[in-house]
Amino acid sequence: MIQIKDSDLRAAVLKGMDEFIQVFTDAYKGVLGEDFSAENMRLLTGEQHTLLAYSIFREEVMEGGFCQLVQNGYGAYIFDNPFAKAMRLWGAVDFSKLLYKAKKIYDDYREDLERERTDEEFMAMYETYEAFDDLEEEYLEKEESITALLAEYVDNHLTLFAEII
């Protein structure tokens, strides 16, 4: 099991719920390294993958939306795994619904969304895939409360996410 220092968690909580989650996900990334291969992905539990997926989702969507998330290679990790279902089970029901809507767009246009592009072609994706706009806006409006809800879930189930030392 991945170990995290209690003092690191306490310091992170003072900075915010996103920092609290990041303590866990930084530890997971430390175990996985730069390579998210099938071999090393087995080193994380389902709960740890779900938290890592949220961290990646949050970072990518806040920085560049769903187009960036997919172009950076995370589409399958988010949409082909039971991430949306896990969010519902963790209590983030509306967020889960948002993910299912985004998955529908992703599934319908996956081949085009994932194809390699120039910078200019990438920027044009934001016009082509305006269907993501409302979902991005909804997430950005609710991000803080979603992150807080997930941080509370993690805090209430710490042993599923790491061994606290």
DAJO-V709276 format. One record per backbone hydrogen bond with DSSP energy under -1.0 kcal/mol. NH is the residue of the N-H (numbers start at 0). CO is the residue of the C=O. Records with the same first field share a line. If there is no record, write none. Layout:
# DAJO-V709276
NH = CO + CO
This chain:
# DAJO-V709276
3 = 162
8 = 4
9 = 5
10 = 6
11 = 7
12 = 8
13 = 9
14 = 11
15 = 11
19 = 15
20 = 16
21 = 17
22 = 18
24 = 20
25 = 21
26 = 22
27 = 23
28 = 24
29 = 25
30 = 26
31 = 27
32 = 28
36 = 34
40 = 36
42 = 39
43 = 40
48 = 44
49 = 45
50 = 46
51 = 47
52 = 48
53 = 49
54 = 50
55 = 51
56 = 52
57 = 53
58 = 54
59 = 55
60 = 56
61 = 57
62 = 58
63 = 59
64 = 60
67 = 63
68 = 64
69 = 65
70 = 66
71 = 67
72 = 69
73 = 68
77 = 73
78 = 74
79 = 75
82 = 80
85 = 81
86 = 82
87 = 83
88 = 84
89 = 85
90 = 87
91 = 86
92 = 90
95 = 91
96 = 92
97 = 93
98 = 94
99 = 95
100 = 96
101 = 97
102 = 98
103 = 99
104 = 100
105 = 101
106 = 102
107 = 103
108 = 104
112 = 108
113 = 109
121 = 117
122 = 118
123 = 119
125 = 122
126 = 123
127 = 123
128 = 124
131 = 128
132 = 129
135 = 131
136 = 132
137 = 133
138 = 134
139 = 135
140 = 136
141 = 137
142 = 138
145 = 141
146 = 142
147 = 143
148 = 144
149 = 145
150 = 146
151 = 147
152 = 148
153 = 149
154 = 150
155 = 151
156 = 153
159 = 156
160 = 157
161 = 157
162 = 1
164 = 3
